[in-house]
Amino acid sequence: MQMEFHQLERRWEHLRVRHPARQRRLLASLAEVGQQTPIVVVAAEGQADRYMVIDGYKRIAALEQLGRDTVEAVVWPMSEAAAVLLDRSLRLSEHETALEVGWLLAELEQRFGYGLEELARRFDRSVNWVSRRLALVEVLPEAIQQQVREGKILAQVALKFLVPVARQSLEDCQRMAAIFAQHHCDTRAAGQLYAAWRKGSPAIRQRILGNPELFFKTQRQAQEKAPSGTGAELLRDLEMVTAIVNRALRRLAGAAATELDRQQGEVARQQIVRIEKQLQRIDQKLLPEKETHVEPSATHHDSGTEHSASEQARDRAGTGDLPRGGTQGPAIELHHRAGDAASGESRTVPATDPGAFRPVPGESRASP
């Protein structure tokens, strides 16, 4: 049915985050082909010819911007609370941030009197899951939440950086939020400023928040001077791995482990084992490069099978086949230190002594 805008109650609009780019695409589509999908409404309780909008706030805003007078709507024959919960279940494929979920939970708690247990049952989640998302709404000032709704601050930025700052200092949180909104910070830029704030002393924190332009300029200059190439990319990848592991630890610190059942816990352990193996492989690939920068000793040498075989062949060939760069071979160095008579003048191990090439007991060896 066609409805006029004055018939619509938009009580749930504040639960949605605005995305300016999406809104522009929707506006262009509506201008070109018109409304293709109706909005969803329910009859307002105790009000004749009034309807509560459940879904379609972006379409309504775009149609108003285009100067239209009516909107096509479908009426769901159910209560307002049931319609809100059904709408959310139908939109599960659309990514919702924890802050948006927190808004919905807070509204259901306040307007319909749902307790934590009832909300957990309706959302098929634990009570702890519900309480943690409600806490997000309670800790962030309303003014900052409004900036998130309007799309001035990314929801992920608010969750990852503004929430922990708000728990320490509401004043710093408000100043940081203003910086994020003014400079249109993405997650990377916001993360850099938050990391500097978290590590800094009170004086440094005030300096960062007082002159964010200088901070961002310094960050850009550092990135421009940063070395490029495969080595730099590898370091950045490892930094990302470290950040992800730290985030996983923070999730566990937030009692996320209690939400894992036995099967999920086993899957998590298997993933950890895989990660450890991959890190060991990376370390083994870096090991030869590290050893070229240290003096060989009885406890630091490359004992790989292929290298040992080639060293044996060179040692038997004569005194001229030392490793490149003049570095002594591990076996030769060992005999030299033991006072071997043959190594006094030349560092060649006699070819007639087969025992010289056996592994020396007690020597540390590289892992396979």
C-alpha positions in Angstrom: 0.0 0.0 0.0 1.0 3.6 -0.5 1.6 5.7 2.6 2.4 9.3 3.2 5.3 10.2 5.3 3.3 11.8 8.0 1.7 8.4 8.7 5.0 6.9 9.7 6.5 6.6 13.1 10.4 6.3 12.9 11.1 5.2 16.5 13.8 2.7 15.5 15.8 4.9 13.1 18.4 5.6 15.7 19.5 1.9 15.7 21.0 2.2 12.3 24.4 3.5 11.2 24.4 5.7 8.1 26.7 4.9 5.2 27.0 8.0 3.0 28.4 6.0 0.0 25.5 3.5 0.1 23.0 6.3 0.6 24.3 8.0 -2.6 24.0 4.8 -4.6 20.4 4.2 -3.3 19.5 7.8 -4.1 20.7 7.4 -7.7 18.9 4.1 -8.1 15.6 5.5 -6.8 15.9 8.5 -9.0 16.5 6.3 -12.1 14.1 3.4 -11.6 12.0 4.3 -8.6 11.2 2.3 -5.5 11.6 -1.4 -6.1 11.3 -2.8 -2.6 8.6 -1.7 -0.1 9.4 -0.7 3.4 8.2 -2.8 6.3 5.7 -1.4 8.9 3.4 -2.5 11.6 0.3 -0.8 12.9 1.0 1.5 15.7 -0.7 0.4 18.9 -3.6 2.6 20.0 -3.1 5.0 17.0 -5.4 4.9 14.0 -3.8 5.3 10.6 -0.3 5.4 12.1 2.4 2.9 11.4 5.7 2.0 13.0 8.6 1.7 10.5 10.5 -1.6 11.0 12.7 -1.6 7.9 13.4 1.0 5.1 14.7 4.1 6.8 17.3 4.7 4.1 14.7 4.4 1.4 12.4 6.9 3.2 15.3 9.4 3.6 16.2 9.1 -0.1 12.6 9.5 -1.3 12.2 12.6 0.9 15.4 14.0 -0.6 14.0 13.4 -4.1 10.8 15.3 -3.2 8.4 12.4 -3.2 5.2 12.5 -1.1 4.5 8.8 -0.6 6.3 5.5 -0.1 5.3 1.9 -0.9 5.0 -0.2 2.2 4.0 -3.7 3.4 2.2 -4.2 6.7 3.2 -7.1 8.9 0.3 -8.4 11.0 2.2 -8.8 14.3 3.3 -6.8 17.4 6.1 -4.3 17.2 8.5 -6.3 19.3 8.0 -9.4 17.3 8.4 -7.5 14.0 11.7 -6.0 15.2 13.1 -9.4 16.2 11.9 -11.0 12.9 13.5 -8.2 10.9 16.8 -8.7 12.6 16.7 -12.4 11.9 16.0 -11.8 8.2 19.0 -9.4 8.0 21.6 -11.8 9.6 23.5 -11.9 6.4 24.1 -8.2 6.7 27.1 -7.4 8.9 26.0 -5.7 12.2 28.6 -4.2 14.5 28.4 -5.0 18.2 27.5 -1.4 18.8 24.4 -1.7 16.6 23.4 -4.9 18.4 23.9 -3.1 21.7 21.5 -0.3 20.6 18.9 -2.8 19.7 19.3 -4.7 23.0 19.1 -1.5 25.0 15.9 -0.4 23.2 14.2 -3.8 23.8 15.3 -3.7 27.5 13.9 -0.2 28.0 10.8 -0.2 26.0 9.5 -3.7 26.5 11.1 -4.5 29.9 13.1 -7.5 28.6 15.6 -8.8 31.1 19.1 -10.2 30.3 17.8 -13.8 30.4 14.9 -13.0 28.1 17.1 -11.1 25.6 19.6 -14.0 25.7 16.9 -16.5 24.9 15.4 -14.5 22.1 18.8 -13.9 20.5 19.9 -17.4 21.2 23.0 -16.1 23.0 24.5 -16.2 26.4 23.7 -13.7 29.1 27.3 -12.6 29.1 27.1 -11.8 25.3 24.0 -9.6 26.0 25.6 -7.8 29.0 28.9 -7.1 27.1 27.0 -5.4 24.2 24.8 -3.4 26.6 28.0 -2.2 28.3 29.2 -0.8 25.0 26.2 1.4 24.8 26.5 2.5 28.4 30.2 3.4 28.3 30.1 5.6 25.2 28.7 9.1 25.6 25.4 9.7 23.6 27.0 12.4 21.5 29.6 10.0 20.2 27.0 7.4 19.5 25.1 9.9 17.5 28.2 10.6 15.4 28.5 6.9 14.7 24.8 6.7 13.6 25.4 9.6 11.3 28.5 7.9 9.7 30.9 10.6 10.9 32.8 8.0 12.9 33.2 4.4 11.8 31.5 1.9 14.1 34.6 -0.3 14.2 36.7 2.7 15.1 34.3 3.5 18.0 34.4 -0.1 19.2 38.1 -0.7 19.0 39.5 2.6 20.1 36.9 5.0 21.7 35.3 2.4 24.0 38.6 1.5 25.8 39.5 5.3 26.0 36.1 6.1 27.5 36.7 3.5 30.2 39.8 5.5 31.3 38.9 9.1 30.5 35.6 10.4 29.1 37.3 13.8 28.4 40.0 12.1 26.3 37.4 10.0 24.6 35.4 13.0 23.5 38.5 14.8 22.2 39.6 11.7 20.3 36.1 11.3 18.8 36.2 14.9 17.6 39.5 14.2 15.9 38.3 11.0 14.2 35.2 12.9 12.9 37.1 16.0 11.7 39.9 14.0 9.9 37.6 11.3 8.6 39.9 8.7 10.1 39.8 5.1 8.8 40.7 2.2 11.0 44.4 2.4 10.3 44.8 6.1 11.1 42.6 5.9 14.2 44.6 2.9 15.3 47.9 4.8 15.0 46.6 7.7 17.1 45.0 5.4 19.7 48.3 3.3 20.0 50.3 6.5 20.6 47.8 7.7 23.2 47.8 4.4 25.0 51.6 4.1 25.2 52.2 7.8 26.0 52.5 9.5 29.4 49.7 12.0 30.4 51.7 14.9 29.0 52.2 13.1 25.7 48.6 12.2 25.5 47.5 15.8 25.9 50.1 16.8 23.2 48.7 14.3 20.8 45.1 15.3 21.4 45.9 19.0 21.3 47.8 18.9 18.0 46.5 15.9 15.9 47.6 17.5 12.7 51.2 17.3 13.7 50.8 13.7 14.8 49.3 12.6 11.5 51.9 14.6 9.5 54.7 12.8 11.5 53.0 9.4 10.7 52.9 10.2 7.0 56.6 11.2 6.9 57.5 8.0 8.8 55.6 5.9 6.2 57.3 7.7 3.3 60.7 7.0 4.8 59.9 3.4 5.6 61.9 0.9 3.6 60.1 -0.8 0.8 60.5 -4.2 -0.7 59.9 -7.8 0.4 61.7 -7.4 3.7 59.5 -4.4 4.7 56.3 -6.2 3.6 57.3 -9.3 5.6 57.8 -7.1 8.7 54.4 -5.5 8.2 52.8 -9.0 7.8 54.4 -10.1 11.1 53.2 -7.0 12.8 49.7 -7.8 11.6 50.0 -11.3 13.0 51.0 -9.9 16.3 48.1 -7.5 16.4 45.6 -10.3 15.6 47.1 -12.5 18.3 46.8 -9.6 20.8 43.2 -9.1 19.8 42.5 -12.8 20.4 44.0 -12.4 23.8 41.8 -9.4 24.6 38.7 -11.4 23.5 39.7 -14.2 25.9 40.2 -11.6 28.6 36.6 -10.5 28.0 35.4 -13.9 28.9 34.9 -15.0 25.3 36.3 -18.4 26.2 33.2 -19.2 28.3 31.1 -18.9 25.2 33.0 -21.7 23.3 31.6 -25.2 23.5 33.8 -28.2 23.5 33.8 -28.6 19.7 34.7 -24.9 19.2 37.5 -25.2 21.7 39.0 -28.1 19.9 38.8 -26.3 16.6 40.5 -23.3 18.2 43.3 -25.6 19.5 43.8 -27.1 16.1 44.1 -23.6 14.6 46.7 -22.7 17.2 48.8 -25.8 16.3 48.7 -24.8 12.6 49.7 -21.3 13.4 52.7 -22.5 15.5 53.9 -24.8 12.7 53.7 -22.0 10.2 55.6 -19.6 12.5 58.3 -22.3 13.0 58.7 -22.6 9.2 59.1 -18.9 8.9 61.7 -19.0 11.7 63.6 -21.8 9.9 63.7 -19.8 6.7 65.1 -16.8 8.6 67.7 -18.9 10.5 70.4 -19.2 7.8 70.3 -15.5 7.2 70.7 -14.8 10.9 73.7 -17.2 11.2 75.7 -15.5 8.5 76.1 -12.5 10.8 77.5 -14.3 13.8 80.9 -15.9 14.5 80.8 -19.7 14.3 81.3 -21.4 17.6 80.9 -24.8 19.2 77.2 -24.0 19.9 76.2 -22.0 16.8 76.6 -23.7 13.5 74.5 -24.9 10.6 74.2 -28.7 10.8 71.9 -29.3 7.9 72.4 -32.6 6.0 73.1 -31.0 2.6 75.6 -28.5 4.1 77.4 -31.1 6.1 77.9 -33.3 3.1 79.3 -30.4 1.0 81.6 -29.3 3.9 83.0 -32.8 4.2 83.8 -32.9 0.5 85.5 -29.5 0.6 87.5 -30.4 3.8 88.8 -33.6 2.2 89.8 -31.7 -1.0 92.4 -29.5 0.6 93.1 -26.4 2.5 92.0 -23.9 -0.1 88.3 -24.7 0.2 87.2 -22.6 3.1 83.6 -21.3 3.3 83.0 -18.1 1.4 84.2 -15.0 3.2 87.0 -16.7 5.1 84.9 -18.1 7.9 86.1 -21.4 9.3 83.9 -24.5 9.0 82.4 -25.7 12.3 84.3 -29.1 12.3 87.6 -27.4 11.5 87.1 -24.7 14.2 86.4 -27.4 16.8 89.6 -29.3 16.1 91.6 -26.1 16.0 90.4 -25.2 19.5 91.1 -28.8 20.8 94.7 -28.4 19.8 94.7 -30.9 17.0 98.3 -31.2 15.6 97.1 -31.2 12.0 95.3 -27.9 12.5 98.4 -26.0 13.7 99.6 -25.0 10.3 96.7 -25.8 8.0 93.1 -26.0 9.0 92.4 -29.1 6.9 91.1 -32.1 8.7 93.1 -35.2 7.6 91.1 -37.3 5.1 92.3 -40.5 6.8 90.4 -39.7 10.0 86.8 -40.6 9.4 85.9 -39.8 13.0 86.4 -36.1 12.4 83.2 -36.0 10.5 80.9 -37.6 13.0 78.5 -35.4 14.9 80.2 -34.2 18.1 78.3 -35.2 21.3 76.8 -32.2 23.1 76.7 -30.0 20.0 73.4 -28.0 19.5 71.8 -28.8 16.2 69.2 -26.9 14.2 65.7 -28.3 14.4 64.6 -30.3 11.3 
